Amino acid sequence: MIQTPPAAADTPLSVEEAVLLMDGDLPDDRRPAEQPSEAAPTAEDAEDPDPDADQVTPGEDAEEDDPEQAPVIGPPRSWDAAARAAFAKLPPDIQQTIVERESQRDRAVSKAQQEAGDARRRAEQEAGEIGQFKGALDQLIRRGQATFQDRWADFDQNFPALVDQFGAEQALKWRAERDHELSELARLNAAHQQTAQHQRARFLAAESQRLTELSPELTDPKAGGARRESLARWLIEQGVPRTVIPDLDARTVALAYDAMRFRVGAHKVQEAKTRPSPAPARPGARPTAAQAARPQHRTVETAKSRFAQTRSVDDAVALLNARSG
């Protein structure tokens, strides 16, 4: 097996090495060297300052000769207090990497929301235009049907009498005119049906984009489908007709999802309250130190195992957080 040469001790620590350092598993050649403390000035030095030393005069920068201080890197704003405390323990280069990745993710989320908003507005505009066209078709069809009924309601029954009274040629002309108007009404009804289908498709597209803004959990590429399916089953259990669910608007869906999670959470809390309590410990029996530390130990080991698999910054911070808990 080819072994990689060890990294130099003066290179910045990686995320993995930062975690190993806190765990006490970092090799000695990668541990930061301890800086020798400066010797305290003697009384003789204090009484006999160097006459050639530079003197700070008014107007000059008093901190000109101080060593350059590294800028303080703050944690991401969305992190909680525990994550901020773990962030403060990381080396500056790791902190900078985390901040940059969080900024990239924030920009990606903001861009996705902006694109979703633009797509929703375009879909809403198209749906509005389709709705206006459909409304005009509705009126045209109603007037056409009313006119057709007034003119041709009893034409088939009266056709023999029309032949006797006006002749076969004229009666056949009227029948052709009736058939033409009937085909025009059929064409208008077909156009109306297609417009309604297209309007529904644009409505669903617009509401899907709106749902991305209101409840991103339901449109997540990985878990969104399973969550929407669970929500649909829950709504059916609450008595919502199955045929109504596909046409619910985004705000109603988001509110229903919040209600479902609240109901499920409340049910779990109630189950926990009614669950039989464990048998009391024997008098005088106290948990050992190993038993008391076992839950925390399992948490740390789980975080450590996950970090060993992914080597990601997020899992490194989670491991540091578990150790400081």
C-alpha positions as CSV (number, residue, x, y, z in Angstrom):
1,M,0.0,0.0,0.0
2,I,1.4,3.4,-0.9
3,Q,1.4,5.7,2.1
4,T,1.0,9.5,1.6
5,P,3.7,11.6,3.2
6,P,2.7,13.4,6.4
7,A,1.6,17.0,6.0
8,A,4.0,19.6,7.3
9,A,3.3,20.9,10.8
10,D,3.2,24.5,9.6
11,T,0.3,23.9,7.1
12,P,-3.3,24.9,8.2
13,L,-5.3,22.1,9.8
14,S,-8.0,20.5,7.8
15,V,-11.6,19.9,9.1
16,E,-10.7,16.3,9.9
17,E,-7.5,17.3,11.7
18,A,-9.3,19.9,13.7
19,V,-11.7,17.2,15.0
20,L,-8.8,14.8,15.6
21,L,-7.0,17.5,17.6
22,M,-10.0,18.0,19.9
23,D,-10.3,14.2,20.2
24,G,-6.6,13.9,21.2
25,D,-5.9,11.6,18.1
26,L,-3.9,14.1,16.1
27,P,-0.3,13.0,15.4
28,D,2.4,14.9,17.3
29,D,4.0,16.2,14.1
30,R,0.7,18.0,13.2
31,R,0.0,19.5,16.6
32,P,0.5,23.3,16.7
33,A,3.9,24.2,18.3
34,E,3.6,26.0,21.6
35,Q,4.9,29.6,21.3
36,P,7.7,30.4,23.8
37,S,6.6,33.0,26.3
38,E,8.5,36.3,26.2
39,A,10.7,37.0,29.1
40,A,9.4,39.6,31.5
41,P,11.3,42.9,31.4
42,T,13.7,43.4,34.3
43,A,13.9,46.4,36.5
44,E,17.2,47.4,34.8
45,D,15.5,47.4,31.4
46,A,12.6,49.5,32.7
47,E,15.0,52.1,34.2
48,D,17.3,52.2,31.2
49,P,15.3,52.2,28.1
50,D,17.0,52.0,24.8
51,P,17.7,55.6,23.7
52,D,17.6,54.5,20.1
53,A,14.1,53.0,20.3
54,D,11.5,54.7,18.2
55,Q,9.2,57.0,20.1
56,V,5.6,57.4,19.2
57,T,4.8,61.0,18.6
58,P,1.3,62.6,18.5
59,G,-0.3,62.0,15.2
60,E,1.4,58.7,14.5
61,D,-0.3,55.4,14.7
62,A,0.3,54.0,18.2
63,E,-0.4,50.5,17.0
64,E,2.0,50.6,14.1
65,D,4.5,48.3,15.7
66,D,1.9,45.8,17.1
67,P,1.7,42.5,15.4
68,E,-1.0,42.2,12.8
69,Q,-4.2,40.9,14.3
70,A,-6.2,38.3,12.3
71,P,-9.7,39.4,11.5
72,V,-12.4,37.9,13.7
73,I,-14.7,35.5,11.6
74,G,-18.2,35.4,12.9
75,P,-20.4,32.2,12.6
76,P,-23.3,32.1,10.1
77,R,-26.3,34.0,11.4
78,S,-28.7,31.1,11.2
79,W,-26.7,28.9,13.6
80,D,-27.9,28.4,17.2
81,A,-25.8,29.0,20.3
82,A,-24.4,25.5,20.5
83,A,-23.2,25.6,16.9
84,R,-21.7,29.1,17.4
85,A,-19.8,27.8,20.4
86,A,-18.4,24.9,18.4
87,F,-17.6,27.3,15.5
88,A,-15.5,29.5,17.8
89,K,-13.2,26.5,18.6
90,L,-12.3,25.9,15.0
91,P,-9.1,27.2,13.4
92,P,-9.6,30.4,11.3
93,D,-9.0,28.7,8.0
94,I,-11.8,26.2,8.8
95,Q,-14.1,29.0,10.0
96,Q,-13.5,30.8,6.7
97,T,-14.3,27.7,4.7
98,I,-17.6,27.1,6.6
99,V,-18.6,30.8,6.2
100,E,-17.9,30.6,2.4
101,R,-19.9,27.4,2.0
102,E,-22.8,28.8,4.0
103,S,-22.8,32.0,1.9
104,Q,-22.8,29.9,-1.3
105,R,-25.8,27.9,0.0
106,D,-27.7,31.1,1.0
107,R,-27.1,32.6,-2.5
108,A,-28.3,29.3,-4.1
109,V,-31.4,29.3,-2.0
110,S,-32.1,33.0,-2.7
111,K,-31.6,32.4,-6.4
112,A,-33.9,29.4,-6.4
113,Q,-36.6,31.3,-4.6
114,Q,-36.2,34.2,-7.1
115,E,-36.5,31.9,-10.1
116,A,-39.5,30.2,-8.5
117,G,-41.1,33.6,-8.0
118,D,-40.5,34.7,-11.6
119,A,-41.9,31.4,-12.9
120,R,-44.9,31.7,-10.7
121,R,-45.6,35.3,-11.9
122,R,-45.3,34.2,-15.6
123,A,-47.6,31.2,-15.0
124,E,-50.1,33.5,-13.2
125,Q,-50.0,35.9,-16.1
126,E,-50.6,33.2,-18.6
127,A,-53.4,31.7,-16.5
128,G,-55.0,35.1,-16.4
129,E,-54.9,35.5,-20.1
130,I,-56.3,32.0,-20.6
131,G,-59.0,32.8,-18.1
132,Q,-60.1,35.9,-20.1
133,F,-60.2,33.8,-23.3
134,K,-62.2,31.1,-21.5
135,G,-64.6,33.7,-20.2
136,A,-65.2,35.1,-23.7
137,L,-65.8,31.5,-24.9
138,D,-68.3,30.9,-22.1
139,Q,-70.4,33.9,-23.1
140,L,-70.2,33.0,-26.8
141,I,-71.3,29.5,-26.2
142,R,-74.2,30.5,-24.0
143,R,-75.5,33.0,-26.6
144,G,-75.0,30.4,-29.4
145,Q,-76.8,27.7,-27.6
146,A,-79.7,30.0,-26.8
147,T,-80.0,31.2,-30.4
148,F,-79.7,27.6,-31.7
149,Q,-82.5,26.4,-29.5
150,D,-84.8,29.3,-30.5
151,R,-84.3,28.6,-34.2
152,W,-84.0,24.9,-34.5
153,A,-85.7,23.4,-31.4
154,D,-88.5,21.6,-33.4
155,F,-86.9,21.5,-36.8
156,D,-86.7,17.7,-37.1
157,Q,-90.3,17.2,-36.1
158,N,-91.5,20.0,-38.5
159,F,-89.3,19.0,-41.4
160,P,-92.0,17.0,-43.4
161,A,-94.4,20.0,-43.0
162,L,-91.6,22.4,-44.2
163,V,-91.1,20.2,-47.3
164,D,-94.8,20.3,-48.1
165,Q,-95.1,24.0,-47.5
166,F,-91.8,25.4,-48.9
167,G,-90.5,22.5,-51.1
168,A,-87.8,20.0,-50.6
169,E,-85.0,22.2,-51.9
170,Q,-85.7,25.0,-49.4
171,A,-86.2,22.5,-46.5
172,L,-82.8,20.9,-47.3
173,K,-81.1,24.3,-47.3
174,W,-82.5,25.0,-43.8
175,R,-81.3,21.6,-42.7
176,A,-77.7,22.3,-44.0
177,E,-77.8,25.6,-42.2
178,R,-78.9,23.9,-39.0
179,D,-76.1,21.3,-39.3
180,H,-73.5,24.0,-39.9
181,E,-74.5,25.9,-36.7
182,L,-74.5,22.7,-34.8
183,S,-70.9,21.9,-35.9
184,E,-69.8,25.4,-35.0
185,L,-71.3,24.9,-31.5
186,A,-69.5,21.6,-31.2
187,R,-66.2,23.3,-32.2
188,L,-66.7,26.0,-29.6
189,N,-67.4,23.5,-26.9
190,A,-64.2,21.5,-27.8
191,A,-62.2,24.8,-27.7
192,H,-63.8,25.6,-24.3
193,Q,-62.8,22.1,-23.0
194,Q,-59.2,22.5,-24.2
195,T,-58.9,26.0,-22.7
196,A,-60.2,24.7,-19.4
197,Q,-57.6,21.9,-19.3
198,H,-54.8,24.4,-20.2
199,Q,-56.1,26.8,-17.6
200,R,-56.0,24.1,-14.9
201,A,-52.4,23.1,-16.0
202,R,-51.2,26.7,-15.7
203,F,-53.0,27.0,-12.4
204,L,-51.2,23.9,-11.0
205,A,-47.9,25.2,-12.4
206,A,-48.3,28.5,-10.7
207,E,-49.4,27.0,-7.4
208,S,-46.4,24.5,-7.6
209,Q,-44.0,27.5,-7.8
210,R,-45.8,29.3,-5.0
211,L,-45.6,26.1,-2.9
212,T,-41.8,26.2,-3.3
213,E,-41.9,29.6,-1.6
214,L,-44.4,28.8,1.1
215,S,-43.4,25.3,2.0
216,P,-40.1,24.1,0.5
217,E,-40.3,20.8,2.4
218,L,-43.1,19.7,0.1
219,T,-41.2,20.4,-3.1
220,D,-37.9,19.0,-2.0
221,P,-36.5,16.8,-4.9
222,K,-35.7,13.9,-2.5
223,A,-38.4,13.8,0.2
224,G,-41.1,16.2,-1.2
225,G,-43.0,13.4,-3.0
226,A,-43.3,11.2,0.1
227,R,-44.4,14.2,2.2
228,R,-47.1,15.2,-0.3
229,E,-48.3,11.7,-0.3
230,S,-48.5,11.6,3.5
231,L,-50.4,14.9,3.4
232,A,-52.9,13.6,0.9
233,R,-53.6,10.5,3.0
234,W,-54.0,12.6,6.1
235,L,-56.5,15.0,4.3
236,I,-58.5,12.0,3.2
237,E,-58.6,10.7,6.8
238,Q,-59.9,14.2,7.8
239,G,-62.8,13.9,5.3
240,V,-61.5,16.0,2.4
241,P,-62.8,14.5,-0.9
242,R,-60.2,12.7,-2.9
243,T,-61.1,14.6,-6.1
244,V,-60.6,18.0,-4.4
245,I,-57.1,17.5,-3.2
246,P,-55.2,17.8,-6.6
247,D,-56.8,21.3,-7.1
248,L,-56.0,22.8,-3.7
249,D,-54.0,26.1,-4.0
250,A,-50.5,26.4,-2.5
251,R,-51.5,28.4,0.6
252,T,-54.1,25.8,1.6
253,V,-51.7,23.0,1.0
254,A,-49.0,24.7,3.1
255,L,-51.5,25.4,6.0
256,A,-52.7,21.8,5.8
257,Y,-49.1,20.5,6.0
258,D,-48.5,22.7,9.1
259,A,-51.7,21.4,10.7
260,M,-50.8,17.8,10.0
261,R,-47.4,18.2,11.6
262,F,-48.9,19.9,14.6
263,R,-51.6,17.2,15.0
264,V,-49.1,14.4,14.7
265,G,-46.7,16.1,17.1
266,A,-49.5,16.7,19.6
267,H,-50.5,13.0,19.3
268,K,-47.0,11.8,20.0
269,V,-46.8,14.1,23.1
270,Q,-50.1,12.7,24.3
271,E,-48.9,9.1,23.8
272,A,-45.7,9.9,25.7
273,K,-47.8,11.2,28.6
274,T,-50.1,8.2,28.8
275,R,-47.2,5.7,28.3
276,P,-46.6,3.7,31.5
277,S,-43.6,5.0,33.5
278,P,-40.7,2.7,34.0
279,A,-40.4,0.8,37.2
280,P,-38.8,2.8,40.0
281,A,-35.2,2.0,40.9
282,R,-34.4,0.0,44.0
283,P,-33.8,2.2,47.1
284,G,-30.2,3.1,47.3
285,A,-29.4,2.1,43.8
286,R,-27.7,4.8,41.8
287,P,-26.7,4.7,38.1
288,T,-23.1,4.2,37.6
289,A,-21.0,6.8,35.8
290,A,-20.8,4.6,32.7
291,Q,-24.6,4.3,32.6
292,A,-25.0,8.1,33.0
293,A,-22.6,8.9,30.3
294,R,-23.9,6.2,27.9
295,P,-26.5,8.4,26.0
296,Q,-23.9,11.2,25.5
297,H,-21.3,8.6,24.4
298,R,-23.7,7.1,21.9
299,T,-24.4,10.6,20.5
300,V,-20.8,11.4,20.1
301,E,-20.0,8.0,18.6
302,T,-22.8,8.4,16.1
303,A,-21.6,11.9,15.0
304,K,-18.0,10.6,14.8
305,S,-19.0,7.7,12.6
306,R,-21.0,9.9,10.3
307,F,-18.1,12.4,10.0
308,A,-15.7,9.5,9.2
309,Q,-18.0,8.6,6.3
310,T,-18.8,12.0,4.8
311,R,-15.8,14.2,5.9
312,S,-18.1,17.2,5.4
313,V,-17.9,20.5,7.2
314,D,-21.5,20.2,8.5
315,D,-20.8,16.8,10.1
316,A,-17.6,18.1,11.6
317,V,-19.5,20.9,13.3
318,A,-22.1,18.4,14.4
319,L,-19.4,16.3,16.0
320,L,-17.9,19.3,17.8
321,N,-21.3,20.2,19.0
322,A,-22.0,16.7,20.3
323,R,-18.7,16.7,22.2
324,S,-19.4,20.0,23.8
325,G,-22.9,19.0,24.8
